[in-house]
Amino acid sequence: MVSLDDIPTVDISPADRVAKLDPPDPPVDIVLDTDTYNEIDDQFAVVYTELASELSVTAMYAAPFHNTNSDGPADGMERSYDELIRVLDLIDHPDPDGIAHRGATAYLGDQSTPQSSPATTDLIERARRRDPDDPLYVVAIGAPTNIATALHLAPEIGDRIVVVWLGGQPHTWHTAREFNLQQDLIASRTLFDSGVPLVQIPCMNVAQHVRSSVPELEHLLAGEGAIGDYLFDIFSNYHGRPNDERPWTKAIWDLAAVAYVADPASVPSALVSSPILNAEFTYSTDDARHTIRVARAADRDAILADFVSLIDDHA
C-alpha cells in the first residue's frame, strides 16, 4: 500500500518555490478539484470560479468523498461529477462534458500503487505544457487525492503548478483533523512533504468565517436566475439547519479558496515552514522544512459581496 514513506519529491529550488508562492496577480489560469456533492459549499465555489473575470478555468475534476451523501469514495466521486455537470448546466456553460473530468475512485492511502484517472491524466498533461515561470493554479476543495496522485505519477509537474488547498486546521490548533484532510492522510501528507508550492487555506478561524444565513441569501440570491435559486435552495434546505427559530448561519467554506486566487487581498496570508502531518492527525513543526503559504483570515463581507455581484451580473 502507498505509505507515509512513499512521498515524491518535487525538484524545485527554495527561491523558485517562494517566488511561486507570491499571491497571484489576476487574471489567473486555474483548474478546480471538487467533491461537489459532499455538501453545499462546493457548488458556490464552482459558480465563483466560472463567473469571476479574474479567473480562466481550464478544467474541473471530481474528487472522491465518503459521508452520508455517498456509499463510498467511488460513489462520492461519481455523485460529485454529476453535481458538477448540473451546476455547470445551470450557469449555461457551453461544454460541461468537456471541462469536467472524473477523478479517483479510491483514496491514495487505500491503493497499492497510485492509479491514474481522467482527472490526473488531464492535470499532468496541462501542467507539462506550462512554463515554470507561469504556473497553473490548482484549486483543491476536497480530499487532495487527485492532486497528490498526479504528483506521485509525474513529480516533474511540481514546479509548474501552485496548489491552493482548503484543508486541515491552523498549525497551532490542537488537531489537524478536518474533513478534506482526514479522508486521505497520504494525499494530504503529499502536499505538505513533497515540496510542491502550496497555499493552505485552514478551516477553523479562516474559511469558517465565510458564512451566511437563510434570510441574507434569500435577499441576495433568490430570484437571481436559475443558479441563484438553486444555491439558495440547497443552502436553505441544508440538513444541518435546526428546525426551530434559533439563530443559524452556515459556513460556505470553499469560497475562501477561490477568493484567494481571484482577490488575494480578501484572504491575508503568510509564509511559514511546512508542518509535519503526523499519523495521529496532529502537526509537528520544524523550522528547517521548506516554505508554504498559509491563509490567516478571510474577509467574509468582501468575498460574499464579490460573489453576489457575479450572480447578479449573470442573472
C-alpha positions in Angstrom: 0.0 0.0 0.0 1.1 3.6 -0.6 2.5 4.7 2.8 3.8 7.8 4.5 7.3 6.7 3.4 6.4 6.9 -0.3 6.0 10.7 -0.7 7.5 12.0 -4.0 9.9 14.9 -4.0 9.4 17.9 -6.3 12.6 19.2 -7.9 12.4 23.0 -7.2 14.8 25.4 -5.6 13.7 27.2 -2.4 13.9 30.5 -4.2 11.7 29.4 -7.0 9.2 27.9 -4.6 8.9 31.2 -2.6 8.6 33.1 -5.8 5.7 31.0 -6.9 4.1 31.5 -3.5 3.7 35.2 -4.1 0.0 36.0 -4.1 -1.3 35.7 -7.7 -1.8 38.6 -10.0 -5.1 38.0 -11.9 -6.0 37.0 -14.5 -5.0 33.5 -13.4 -5.4 30.1 -15.2 -6.8 27.6 -12.8 -8.2 24.1 -12.6 -10.7 23.2 -9.8 -10.7 19.9 -7.9 -14.0 19.5 -6.1 -16.0 17.0 -4.1 -19.1 18.8 -5.4 -21.8 16.6 -3.8 -20.1 16.4 -0.4 -22.3 19.2 1.0 -23.4 22.6 -0.4 -20.3 24.8 -0.4 -18.6 23.4 -3.4 -21.4 24.4 -5.7 -20.9 28.1 -4.6 -17.1 27.7 -5.4 -17.8 26.2 -8.8 -20.0 29.2 -9.7 -17.4 31.6 -8.3 -14.6 30.2 -10.5 -16.7 30.2 -13.6 -18.1 33.7 -13.2 -15.1 35.6 -11.9 -13.4 37.6 -14.6 -10.1 37.3 -12.9 -10.1 33.5 -13.4 -9.7 31.4 -16.5 -11.0 27.9 -15.7 -9.5 25.3 -18.0 -10.7 22.1 -16.3 -12.7 20.8 -13.3 -12.1 17.5 -11.5 -14.5 15.4 -9.5 -12.9 14.3 -6.2 -13.8 11.3 -4.1 -15.6 11.6 -0.7 -17.4 9.4 1.7 -20.0 10.6 4.2 -23.8 10.3 4.5 -24.1 11.7 0.9 -22.3 8.7 -0.6 -21.8 5.0 -0.3 -18.0 5.2 -0.6 -15.2 7.2 -2.3 -16.0 5.9 -5.8 -19.7 6.7 -5.4 -18.8 10.1 -3.9 -16.7 10.9 -6.9 -19.4 9.9 -9.3 -22.0 11.9 -7.5 -19.6 14.9 -7.5 -19.2 14.5 -11.2 -22.9 14.5 -11.8 -23.4 17.5 -9.5 -20.6 19.4 -11.3 -22.4 18.9 -14.6 -25.7 20.0 -13.0 -24.2 23.3 -11.7 -22.4 24.0 -15.0 -25.6 23.5 -16.9 -27.4 25.9 -14.5 -24.9 28.7 -15.4 -25.2 27.9 -19.1 -21.6 26.6 -19.5 -21.1 25.9 -23.2 -19.3 22.5 -22.7 -19.8 20.9 -19.3 -18.8 17.4 -20.5 -15.6 18.9 -22.0 -14.4 20.8 -18.9 -15.4 18.2 -16.3 -13.3 15.1 -15.6 -13.9 12.1 -13.3 -11.3 11.6 -10.6 -10.0 8.9 -8.3 -12.4 6.0 -7.2 -10.3 5.2 -4.1 -8.2 7.3 -1.7 -4.4 7.3 -2.4 -3.8 5.7 1.0 -6.1 2.8 0.1 -4.2 1.9 -3.1 -1.3 -0.5 -3.6 0.1 1.9 -6.3 -1.2 5.3 -7.4 -3.9 4.8 -10.0 -4.4 7.2 -12.9 -7.9 8.7 -13.7 -9.2 11.1 -16.4 -8.6 13.9 -13.9 -5.0 13.1 -13.1 -4.2 12.5 -16.8 -5.6 15.9 -17.7 -3.8 17.6 -14.9 -0.4 16.1 -15.8 -0.9 17.0 -19.5 -1.9 20.6 -18.7 0.9 21.1 -16.2 3.6 19.7 -18.6 2.6 22.3 -21.1 3.1 25.2 -18.6 6.1 27.4 -18.4 7.6 27.1 -14.9 7.5 30.9 -14.7 3.8 30.9 -15.4 2.4 28.1 -13.2 -1.1 26.6 -13.4 -3.1 27.2 -10.2 -4.7 24.0 -8.9 -7.5 24.9 -6.5 -8.4 21.9 -4.5 -11.5 22.0 -2.2 -11.9 18.3 -1.3 -9.6 15.4 -0.3 -6.5 16.1 -2.4 -6.4 12.6 -3.8 -6.4 13.6 -7.5 -3.7 16.2 -7.0 -1.4 14.0 -4.9 -1.8 11.1 -7.3 -0.7 13.3 -10.2 2.4 14.3 -8.1 3.2 10.6 -7.5 2.8 9.7 -11.1 4.6 12.7 -12.5 6.6 14.6 -9.8 8.2 16.8 -12.5 5.0 18.8 -12.8 5.5 20.1 -9.3 7.5 23.2 -10.4 4.7 24.1 -13.0 1.8 24.3 -10.6 0.7 26.1 -7.4 -1.7 24.1 -5.3 -4.3 26.1 -3.3 -5.9 23.7 -0.9 -8.7 24.1 1.5 -7.9 21.6 4.1 -6.7 21.0 7.7 -6.7 23.3 10.6 -4.4 26.2 11.7 -1.0 24.8 12.7 -1.4 25.9 16.3 -4.8 24.1 16.6 -5.0 21.1 18.9 -5.6 18.8 15.9 -5.1 18.8 12.1 -8.4 16.9 11.7 -10.8 18.3 9.1 -12.9 16.5 6.6 -10.8 17.1 3.5 -7.5 16.3 5.2 -8.6 13.2 7.3 -10.2 11.4 4.4 -6.9 10.8 2.7 -3.9 11.1 5.0 -1.4 10.0 2.4 -2.6 12.6 -0.1 -2.7 15.3 2.5 0.8 14.4 3.6 2.0 14.5 0.0 1.0 18.2 -0.3 2.9 19.1 2.9 6.0 16.9 2.3 6.6 16.8 -1.5 7.8 20.5 -1.8 5.1 21.4 -4.3 4.3 25.2 -4.0 1.3 25.0 -1.6 -1.1 27.6 -0.3 -3.1 26.1 2.6 -6.5 27.6 3.5 -7.2 26.2 7.0 -10.9 25.8 8.1 -11.2 26.9 11.7 -10.8 30.6 12.2 -10.2 31.2 8.4 -12.6 29.6 5.9 -15.0 29.2 8.8 -15.7 33.0 8.7 -17.2 32.9 5.2 -20.7 32.2 6.3 -24.2 33.4 5.7 -27.8 32.9 6.8 -31.1 32.0 5.1 -32.6 35.5 5.4 -29.4 37.0 3.9 -29.2 34.7 1.0 -32.9 34.8 0.3 -32.5 38.6 -0.1 -29.3 38.2 -2.2 -29.7 35.1 -4.3 -33.4 34.0 -4.5 -34.8 35.2 -7.8 -31.4 35.8 -9.4 -31.8 33.3 -12.2 -31.7 29.5 -12.2 -28.3 29.4 -10.4 -29.3 31.9 -7.7 -32.4 29.9 -7.0 -30.5 26.7 -6.9 -27.9 27.9 -4.5 -30.4 29.4 -2.2 -32.5 26.2 -2.3 -29.6 23.9 -1.3 -28.5 26.4 1.4 -31.9 26.8 3.0 -32.6 23.0 2.9 -29.2 22.0 4.3 -29.6 19.0 6.6 -27.8 20.7 9.5 -30.2 23.6 9.7 -32.2 23.5 13.0 -35.9 23.0 12.7 -36.8 25.8 15.2 -36.3 29.5 15.2 -32.8 29.5 16.7 -30.2 31.8 15.1 -28.3 29.8 12.4 -25.6 30.6 9.9 -23.7 28.2 7.7 -20.1 28.3 6.6 -19.6 28.4 2.8 -16.0 27.2 3.3 -14.8 26.7 -0.2 -15.4 30.3 -1.3 -12.3 31.2 0.6 -10.0 29.1 -1.6 -11.4 30.6 -4.8 -11.2 34.1 -3.3 -7.5 33.7 -2.6 -6.9 33.4 -6.3 -9.5 35.9 -7.5 -8.8 38.5 -4.9 -5.8 37.7 -2.7 -6.3 40.8 -0.5 -9.5 39.3 0.8 -7.6 36.2 2.2 -4.5 37.6 4.0 -1.7 35.0 4.3 1.9 34.5 5.4 4.9 32.3 4.5 5.7 29.6 7.1 7.6 26.3 7.3 5.6 23.4 6.1 4.2 21.4 9.1 4.7 17.7 9.6 1.4 15.9 9.4 1.6 13.0 11.8 -0.3 9.7 11.5 -2.3 10.7 14.6 -3.6 13.8 12.7 -1.6 16.3 14.7 1.0 18.8 13.5 4.7 18.9 14.4 6.9 21.9 13.5 10.4 22.1 12.1 11.6 25.5 11.0 14.2 23.8 8.7 11.4 22.5 6.4 10.5 24.1 3.1 8.2 27.0 2.8 4.5 27.1 2.2 1.9 29.9 2.4 -0.9 29.7 4.9 -4.1 31.9 5.0 -4.5 33.7 8.2 -8.0 35.2 7.8 -10.9 35.6 5.3 -12.7 38.9 4.7 -16.3 37.5 4.8 -18.0 40.7 3.6 -15.6 41.3 0.7 -15.8 37.7 -0.5 -19.6 37.5 -0.4 -20.0 40.9 -2.0 -17.9 39.9 -4.9 -19.7 36.6 -5.2 -23.2 38.1 -5.1 -22.2 40.8 -7.7 -21.2 38.0 -10.1 -24.5 36.2 -9.6 -26.4 39.5 -10.1 -24.5 40.2 -13.3 -25.0 36.7 -14.6 -28.8 36.9 -13.9 
